[in-house]
Amino acid sequence: MKKYLITGLLIWIPLVITLWVLNLVVTTLEDAWTVLPLELRPDSLLGRHIPGVGALLTLVLIFLTGLFAANFIGARLVHLWHVILHRIPVVNSIYSSVKQVSDTLFSSSGQAFRKALLVRWPHEGMWTIAFLTGAPGGDVKRHLQGDFVSVYVPTTPNPTGGYFVMLRREDVIELDMSVDEALKYIISMGVVTPVTPVTPGAAGSPAARGAQPGANSKV
């Protein structure tokens, strides 16, 4: 009986969590229209509530905004909008911070969370997976002697919490796995391992033999 119960849980738990996440995403997209007056919301214009319409319209609006901003006139108007928001007290601080983070995370030219790394954490002899977020800048860079990289070390099973640290470039190892694979590995607490072909020299990797990682660092 225990065997059948566990088998049933293994089938239902991923499905329920997937549906819950999808429902959360759809609800969030639909709630975006609540900032409008009641008479201008999709439900009022259609005369009835149709589940998913608000979410679909939100996605269409996001797509059209990106399409509009990609041309010259749209880019100028978006720039003007940025200038106006930057001149509003309080709003300026919030908007600037959010925009910098979103530009870093979603920009196609950015490097944030583009590489999965293997780092010693939290002390010698222990290893964990981290993500490259960039390089130290400003006054921080001036105080650091040597070549450093900025790294985000997530916690498990919730990777949204973690630590931001700066490590020497030679002390990190770039992993041959995608960010998605690394996140699955972290969230599952090591249960879901990335499928990677084993190479002849894998057994002699720095993590396996406890050597200094600098020789194999590709970051």
ABEGO torsion letter per residue (X at the ends): XAAAAAAAAAAAAAAAAAAAAAAAAAAAAAAAAAABBAAABAAAAAGBBBBGAAAAAAAAAAAAAAAAAABAAAAAAAAAAAAAAAABBGAAAAAAAAAAAAAAAABAABABGABBBBBBOABBGBBBBBBBAEBBBEAAAAABBEBBBBBBBBBOABAABEBBBBBBAAABBBBBBBAAAAAAAAAAGGABBBBBBBBAAAAABAAAAGBBAAAABAX
